[in-house]
């Protein structure tokens, strides 16, 4: 029996479809994948493409550091890909404690640019990208003074959700990725709600349109791989993350791609990144929302299209020659069925719970598209895969058990 000699890849974070998709892409390319999850019910733990799997219940802990070092002692030179921003930040602060592992991490300063949305907007303005009108109060009087000047409706977003999450938990408040405020009374309520934290979310002018994601692998200052998608359906319906998305040919939005690359170069980014816009098909206007400096929620679509970002990250982390990849496929569509069903229920049966006052409900259209997608040959799924069905069964079991 021949023992593989190529360096393996550690994937930290198997709880979501993102980590699962990374495992599948690497495993199908012949890379040995060692998966680490914090939850024994993680769907990625059940992938056939894992050569080794372990569960470390304590996230971002001394026990996790020790587990990583143990893998390094057994396997020597390994790459390490982290799925979540919180794990990226944690690894960034423990670079010197990883032994022989080669973590796919951006420069620390570049990571700070990406994690702080206010700094991201600042960098975008510097390279000529349009950004939403934003207000960033620093005190309760300053927040209350915005009551009369905000361009309602506004969307509230935390500058650094990961940093503020522990403070919110300590005060018994939920972390809301986005919150819609339709008038002065709603803003007053939000400003006073967060007063005990002495921190407030940014208030941004509402931007109509759909989510347009542009994805890049930056290597030595150049975009060596590109991919893009448009969101067909989002959860929640007023905007959040894609439950259905379509690959977009690379000859579309070419000028915007160059601006996105310029933005990543401006902050010194290396590795995978998603530059996300709100794009209005009626006007062609694209407004920056954020940069995700990690593998993104719709990453299964990129895998389905053969974009190869995980393979690039693995090779670059180890200093190996980058793989030669064929152009990504388009059109392709990818969907998350469980989220689609929630979305249909919201649109058809719970329309008053849709926060966006400008959202256009089309229940018949949504139902027809949902059913029609089962018949399309170019439609893939976030979790289901015929060559790797066990993660889907685990996901179904988690849903039935309410987990």
N, C-alpha and C positions, 0 to 999 in steps of 0.2 A: 504494500500500500504506500502510495506517495504522500508524504506529509507536506501540506501547503507551506510555502516559504514567504509568500507575499504578506506584507504587513496587514493586520486586520484593522477594522474600524470599530470604535466604540460609539454607540448612539445612546446619548443620555436623554431619556424622556420618551417613553413608549405609550403614554396614556391616550394620545390623540391620533387622529388620522395623519397628522404631519409626521410624527416619528415613524409610524407604520409605513408611510410612503417612502421615507428615506431608507428604511431597512429593505424594502422591496427593491428599490432601484439598485442599491448596492449589491444585494444578494443575487439579483438576476444578472449582474455584471461579473459575478464570480468573486466578489469581495467577501471575505469572512467577516461577519458582523456579530459583535458582542453587544447585546442590548441591556440597558439598565433602566428599571422602572422603580417608582416609589410606591406604586399601588399594585398589589398582586392581581388585581382585576384588569390591569392595563391590557388593551387589545393587542398591542404590539408584541407582548410576551408570547403570543400564540402563533406568530408568523413562522412558516416553514423556512424562511430565509435567515433565521437566526442560527448561528453555530454555537452560541452560548448565551444564556440569559440569567440574570440575577435581579433580585428585588432588594433594594435598600430603603427601608421604610422612612428613614430620617433624611429628608431632603436637605441639601446644602449643609452637611454636617461633617464632623470629624470621621464618622463611620463611612460616609461616601468618599471622602478623600482617601481613606485607607483602602477602600475597595478599588478605587481607580489605580492607586499605587501597586496593589497586589496584581492587578491585570498587567500593568507595565512590567512587573518583575517576571511574570510568567511568559509574556509574549514579546517583550522588548519594545521595539519601535512600533507604536500604534497611533493612528489618528483618533481624534476625539471630536465628535460633532454634538453640540448641545441644541436642543429644540426650542426651549423657552428663553425669553429675555431674562427672567430671573436667574436661570442657570448660567446664561452667558455672563451676566454681571458677577455672579459668584465665582465662576471660573476666572474671570478677569482679575479678581482680587486675590486669586490663589495660583497665579501662573507659576510661581517658583516652587510650588509644592506638588507638582504633577509628575515629577520624575521624568522618565523617558517619553511620556505621552506627548504627542504633538496636537495641541488643541487648535481647532480652526476658529481663531479669535481675531477680531479686528484690532486696530490700534486702540488703546484705552481712551485717548482723547476723541477719536472718531465715534466710539461707542457712546460717550457722553453726549455728543451732538445729536445722535439718533434717539437716545432715550428721553431727552428733554424736548418736547414738542415746540416750545417757544424758541429754543435754539435752532431747531430744524427749520422753522419758518424764517428765522433770521438768515440762515444760510441760503434758503431758497430765494429770498429777495435779492441777495447779493449776486445770484447768477441769472436773474431775470425771469424767475418762475412766479406766476401769479399765486398769491396766497389769500385766504379769507381774511376779511377784517376781523381782528382779534383784540380782546381786552383782557388784561391780566392783573386783576386787583391784588393788592398786597396787604390790605387792612379792611376791616368792616366798614369804616366810614367811606373808604375809597370804593368798596363794592356797592354800597347803598347809593353813592353818588352816580353810579352808572345807570341807575333806574330809568332816568329820563332820556338817556342818549343811546342806549343799545338799539341796534337795528333789528327789532323783533320780526319773525321768530329767530332765536339764537340757539345754538347748540353748545352745551357745556361739555368740556373735555378736560381731564387732568393732564397737566404737562408731562408728568412722569407717573403713570398709574402704578407701576411696581413699587415705587418709592413711597407713595401715599397709602397704599393698601394696608400696611400694618397700623397706621394711625387711624384709618377709618374703622378697622376692626376694633381697635381699642375703645372707640367711641360708639360702637354698636351701629355703625352706618355701612350700607352696602357700597361696593365699588361699582359705580355706573360708568360703563365705557362711554356712553353718550346720553345726554339728557336734553330734551327739547323744552324750551321756555318760550311761551307765546305772548307774554306781556309783563308789565312792571310788577304785578302782584306775584307772579311765579318767580321772577328774579329775586324779589325781596325774600321770599320763602327760602330759596336756595342759599342766598347770601347768609341768612341767619342760621340755617341748618349747619353750615360749615364753620361758623364763627368759633365754636369750641376748639377746632383744629388750628385756628389761625392760619389756615390755608384755604384757597378758593380755586375752583377750576377756571380755566380760560372760557370766555364767552365769545363764540365765533358766529359771524353772520351765516345764516343758512344758505347753502349753495345747492341749487337744483341739479338733478342729473343722476347718473349711475356710477358705480365704482369702476374705475379703470386702473388696473395694476400693471406696472412695467417692472420686469424682473431682470436682474443683471448678475453676472459673476465678474467681479472686478479683480484683476490680477496684475500686479505691478503697475497700477494706475490706468489700466485699459479695460474696457468692457469686452471680455473674450466670449461671452455668451449672453444672448438676449432672448426674452420671451415676454409675451403680454397677454392679458385676458381682460374681458369685460364681464361684469356681473349681470347675469340674467335675472336672478332672484336673490334676495338678501334676507337674513334673519337678524333682528326683527325686520318687518317689511319696510320700515322707514329708513333702514340703513344700519349696517353692522358688519357682518361677514357674509361671504357668498355661500348660499346653499345650492346654487346652480351657476356655473360660469362657462364661458366660451373662450377658446383660444382665438387670438386675433393675429392675422398675418403680420409679419414684421415690416411690410411696406406701408402699413397704416401707422399714423401718428409718428412719422419719422422725425419730424422736428421736435416733438415733445420728448422722444427718446433721447435726442442729443442733449436737451436741457437736463434730463434726468441724469445722464452720464456726467455732465458738467457738475451737477450738484454733488454726486458721489465723489468725484475727483476733488471738489472744493473742500470737503471735510476729510479727505484722505482715507476713504473707505476701501477695504479689501475684503473679498469674499462675497457671499450671497447677500442680496438686498432686494427689497420690494419698495418701489416708489409709487405711492398710491395717490390717485387723483379722483376728484369728483368731476365727471365729464358730462356735459350737457349735449346730447346728440342734436338738439334743435339749433343750437348756436355754435357748436364746436368749441365752446369754452371749457378749459380744463384748469381746475384749481387744486393746488396741492393739499392733501390731507395729512400725510405723515410718511415717514420712512420706517419700514420694518427691517431691521438689520439681522434677519434670521430667516429660516425657512417659514413660509407663510401658510395660512389656513387652507388655501386651495392648492397646496403643493401636489396633491394627487393628480391634478390636471397636467401639471408640468411633467410628471413622471409618465402619464399616459401619452403625452405628446413627444416623449423622448428628448426632453430638454437637457437632462444630464447634470443638473446642478449638484446633486449629492456626490456624484463621481468626481466632478471638478473639485469640490471642497475636500474630499478625501485625498486626492492626488496632491493638491496644492499644500495641504497641511504637512504632508510628508516630504515635500520638495521633489516629487516625482514629475516626470513629463505629463502634461495635461492630456487627457484622452482626446482623440479626434472624433468629433461627433457629427452626425448628419443633421441637416436643418430640422428644427422642431416641426411637428405636424400641425396643420390647421386646415380645415376646421376640426375641432374636437370639442366635446362638451363633457363636463363632469358634474355630478350631483351628489348631495347628501340626503338620502331619502328621509331619515328621521326628522331632519330639520325642515325639509320640504313639507312634510305632513303637518308639523306645527305651524308653518307659515300659512298653509291652506286653511287650517282651522281659524287662525287669527283673521284672515281676509274675509272668509265666508261667514263665520259665526261671531266674531268679536271685533267688528270694525271700529268700535269706540275706543279700543285699546291701542290703535295705531297712532303714534305720537305725532307723526308728520302731517300737518294740516293740508299739505299740497299733494299727498300721496293719492294716486288715482287707482281706485279699486276696480278690478276687472275680473270678478270671480269666474265667469265662464271661460275667459281666455286663460286664466291661470290653471283651471282644471284641465282644459284641453291640452295645454302644453305639458302638464304633469303626466297625463296619460300617454300623449304622443311620444314622449321621450323614451318610453319603454320599447318603442319600435325602431328607434334610430340606431344604425350600426356604429355611429361615431360617438355614442354616449358611454362614458365610464362612470365609476362610482368611487366615492371617497374611501369606503371601507371594503365593500365587496370586491373580490377578485376570484375568478374561477380556478386559478392556479394556486390560490392561497386562501381557502375559505374559512379557516378556523378563527381568524380575528373577527370576521363578521358574526360568527356564531357567539363569540364571547361578547361582542357589542350587543347583540340581540338579548343575550342573557342578562347583561347589565341593565338594559332598558326595561325588561320584564320585572326585574327586581327593584326598579326605581333607583338605580345607582348611576 
